[in-house]
Amino acid sequence: MRAATYESTGAAADVLRVRDVDRPVPGPGQVLVRVAVSAINPTDLKIRSGATPRDIDVFQVPHMDGAGLVEAVGEGVDEARIGQRVWLTLAAVQSRWGTAAQYSVVHADRAMPLPDGASFDLGATVGIPAVTAAHCLFGDGPIGGRDVLVAGGAGAVGRAAVELAAWAGARVAATVSGPEKARIAADAGADLVVNYREADAVQRLQEWTNGVDRVVEVALGPNLDLDLSVSRPGTVIVTYAIDGPDPVIPVRRCMVAGVALRFVLLYTVPLEDFAAAVRIVNQALSAGALTLPAITRFPLDQVAAAHQAQESGAVGRVLVDIPD
Ligand SMILES: NC(=O)c1ccc[n+]([C@@H]2O[C@H](COP(=O)([O-])OP(=O)(O)OC[C@H]3O[C@@H](n4cnc5c(N)ncnc54)[C@H](OP(=O)(O)O)[C@@H]3O)[C@@H](O)[C@H]2O)c1
């Protein structure tokens, strides 16, 4: 099969190549998926570059997320799944078989049925962003009728969080850095969108809410002051990213505010919580509540260019088309 692979970490153009490798065989509990579309997430870039080190078992096929058709099943998996359309996530966790190849093998629980109306493109974009968003939003209880703040509401996780929160009946505010991203967050269902770089951001949020119930936070350090300014006792601030230095937590201010801080890394979310988040994503997909973001696409042969596009901050998602 054709596959993108790397054998050592480094810059995309230096380490990624597309070549023929043997097709994997599904082991017990696994499914073999004929991949149609592979999606890139920041974690794929961090692992490929070496920023988050992982052992490489001879070679690594990159990308956690994708969508395709179940081609075969391993021992213990219902054969009725053969031919099923699926979305994949965490394919490359402790496995060399990421989704940037004609075939991937994953545990059957990481190949979720894709509803009839949902395209492979949409299926490839849900994965890590939507499961992370669902766990951040719903991990502390229902949010219907609650006020939710999504920091970076136009990012992959942020946009999914806005869509899921709006679908669940929450009032949703989002922060963004400019007008293009404001449109994305508003189209996703945010009731209020504010530019976090503008001086009146806190004031506009305070006029909108008496205190948010949840914050889905992409940048705790820069935003903690804003988050605390729009919190009330019981607010849960859920952080899922750290791209700069660790922030200093103002412990007394957090105590006085009565907030809870929760930290999420999808790789260490307990299995039952992961499954609960996946169920929510499936329900939202079936309801048509998760929609396709703007897409930049590349053929598999240009996978290095696809990584570079994601690294240079392409708005929306970068997808890789897998050849037949
Ligand atoms: N913990 C986990 O399991 C998990 C899961 C998924 C992703 N992540 C991590 O989460 C981060 C985002 O992932 P992604 O896929 O959503 O990336 P993305 O699509 O690039 O989105 C990142 C967003 O963050 C926003 N942002 C940056 N600084 C901000 C700030 N100070 N205030 C508000 N928004 C800010 C950006 O918006 P502006 O350009 O408008 O500032 C951008 O829209 C990455 O570091 C990724 O590795 C972690």
The ligand as a Gaussian input file, in Angstrom:
#p B3LYP/6-31G(d) Opt

LIG

0 1
 N       -5.188000      18.210000      25.404000
 C       -5.593000      17.574000      24.317000
 O       -5.959000      16.398000      24.355000
 C       -5.619000      18.326000      23.032000
 C       -6.496000      17.962000      22.025000
 C       -6.535000      18.732000      20.859000
 C       -5.672000      19.812000      20.716000
 N       -4.793000      20.080000      21.698000
 C       -3.890000      21.233000      21.591000
 O       -4.712000      22.377000      21.590000
 C       -4.127000      23.389000      20.789000
 C       -5.134000      23.851000      19.751000
 O       -5.438000      22.777000      18.908000
 P       -6.374000      23.036000      17.633000
 O       -6.343000      21.791000      16.832000
 O       -7.657000      23.611000      18.026000
 O       -5.500000      24.146000      16.898000
 P       -5.918000      25.327000      15.940000
 O       -7.003000      24.894000      15.009000
 O       -4.672000      25.861000      15.384000
 O       -6.578000      26.398000      16.916000
 C       -5.851000      27.071000      17.872000
 C       -6.674000      28.310000      18.213000
 O       -6.158000      28.874000      19.405000
 C       -6.444000      30.256000      19.326000
 N       -5.640000      30.989000      20.271000
 C       -4.289000      31.085000      20.363000
 N       -3.962000      31.899000      21.382000
 C       -5.117000      32.322000      21.933000
 C       -5.436000      33.173000      23.012000
 N       -4.488000      33.774000      23.747000
 N       -6.730000      33.373000      23.318000
 C       -7.709000      32.788000      22.595000
 N       -7.464000      31.974000      21.542000
 C       -6.181000      31.755000      21.224000
 C       -6.150000      30.595000      17.887000
 O       -6.925000      31.688000      17.534000
 P       -6.302000      33.086000      17.127000
 O       -5.379000      32.845000      15.978000
 O       -7.513000      33.851000      16.782000
 O       -5.582000      33.583000      18.337000
 C       -6.624000      29.358000      17.148000
 O       -7.931000      29.556000      16.620000
 C       -2.855000      22.769000      20.212000
 O       -1.790000      23.105000      21.049000
 C       -3.111000      21.284000      20.303000
 O       -1.933000      20.527000      20.368000
 C       -4.739000      19.374000      22.855000

